[in-house]
Amino acid sequence: MTIRPLGAACAAAALFLIAGCEEQTPGAASPQTSVVPSTSETSAGSAPPSASKPSAVASEVTKPATGGTVAHTPDGAADVMEEYHHALGDKDLDTVCRITAPAFDGGMKECRSLTPMQFGMLSADDVKKLKSTRVDRAKLQSKGPDKVLVPPGAISPQIAMMAAAPKTFTMAWRGGTWVVID
């Protein structure tokens, strides 16, 4: 990922959206993805016919640096995405960068220098919304055991900056936890 100098409005959105404004090739089709059912949907009744048993890797649970546990499942990715949004609302630089530094070309150093500017752009209403963010697990898209896409429609409530420049977050399983990579 490269954060490039863009117009002021796009730069502001780029800070929030981590990866900046994504380039799209006109006429290029997006890859097909499958929607991952939420845990409550599959545990309430029998598993869907196309569902396979989770592998041992998919059920692995680890402890992130901040304590607690993170499941190596799409639900675990959703938990970390919620933690990221709540940390934005709390202006918690350590947590935000622990989760999003892999999305920056300059890693942790770049995240720690740009994120405080992002905090300064948040209104009181944005902070309130970020602290109450929830991720709809039924809308997550699994791309294998170590990659989950979180489309903008899975995140609510959304702050104005998110709604103005919707972004699909790509999360990957790295170092025993989920992180945002794009």
ChimeraX attribute file (.defattr): number of C-alpha atoms within 10 A of each C-alpha:
attribute: neighborCount
match mode: 1-to-1
recipient: residues
	/A:1	14
	/A:2	13
	/A:3	18
	/A:4	11
	/A:5	10
	/A:6	13
	/A:7	10
	/A:8	9
	/A:9	9
	/A:10	16
	/A:11	16
	/A:12	16
	/A:13	23
	/A:14	23
	/A:15	21
	/A:16	22
	/A:17	21
	/A:18	25
	/A:19	22
	/A:20	23
	/A:21	19
	/A:22	13
	/A:23	6
	/A:24	9
	/A:25	7
	/A:26	6
	/A:27	6
	/A:28	7
	/A:29	8
	/A:30	7
	/A:31	5
	/A:32	8
	/A:33	11
	/A:34	10
	/A:35	14
	/A:36	19
	/A:37	19
	/A:38	15
	/A:39	13
	/A:40	10
	/A:41	14
	/A:42	13
	/A:43	9
	/A:44	8
	/A:45	8
	/A:46	9
	/A:47	13
	/A:48	10
	/A:49	6
	/A:50	6
	/A:51	11
	/A:52	8
	/A:53	8
	/A:54	10
	/A:55	9
	/A:56	8
	/A:57	12
	/A:58	15
	/A:59	13
	/A:60	13
	/A:61	16
	/A:62	15
	/A:63	12
	/A:64	15
	/A:65	11
	/A:66	9
	/A:67	8
	/A:68	9
	/A:69	16
	/A:70	20
	/A:71	22
	/A:72	24
	/A:73	24
	/A:74	29
	/A:75	21
	/A:76	20
	/A:77	29
	/A:78	25
	/A:79	18
	/A:80	22
	/A:81	24
	/A:82	20
	/A:83	19
	/A:84	24
	/A:85	24
	/A:86	22
	/A:87	20
	/A:88	24
	/A:89	23
	/A:90	16
	/A:91	18
	/A:92	16
	/A:93	16
	/A:94	14
	/A:95	19
	/A:96	23
	/A:97	25
	/A:98	21
	/A:99	21
	/A:100	23
	/A:101	24
	/A:102	22
	/A:103	24
	/A:104	22
	/A:105	14
	/A:106	15
	/A:107	14
	/A:108	17
	/A:109	12
	/A:110	16
	/A:111	23
	/A:112	17
	/A:113	12
	/A:114	15
	/A:115	21
	/A:116	15
	/A:117	13
	/A:118	18
	/A:119	18
	/A:120	9
	/A:121	14
	/A:122	19
	/A:123	13
	/A:124	10
	/A:125	11
	/A:126	17
	/A:127	19
	/A:128	16
	/A:129	18
	/A:130	24
	/A:131	18
	/A:132	14
	/A:133	20
	/A:134	20
	/A:135	23
	/A:136	16
	/A:137	23
	/A:138	16
	/A:139	19
	/A:140	26
	/A:141	21
	/A:142	19
	/A:143	18
	/A:144	11
	/A:145	16
	/A:146	18
	/A:147	21
	/A:148	26
	/A:149	23
	/A:150	24
	/A:151	17
	/A:152	18
	/A:153	16
	/A:154	19
	/A:155	22
	/A:156	15
	/A:157	18
	/A:158	20
	/A:159	18
	/A:160	14
	/A:161	19
	/A:162	15
	/A:163	12
	/A:164	10
	/A:165	15
	/A:166	16
	/A:167	21
	/A:168	14
	/A:169	20
	/A:170	19
	/A:171	28
	/A:172	22
	/A:173	19
	/A:174	14
	/A:175	9
	/A:176	16
	/A:177	23
	/A:178	29
	/A:179	27
	/A:180	29
	/A:181	20
	/A:182	21
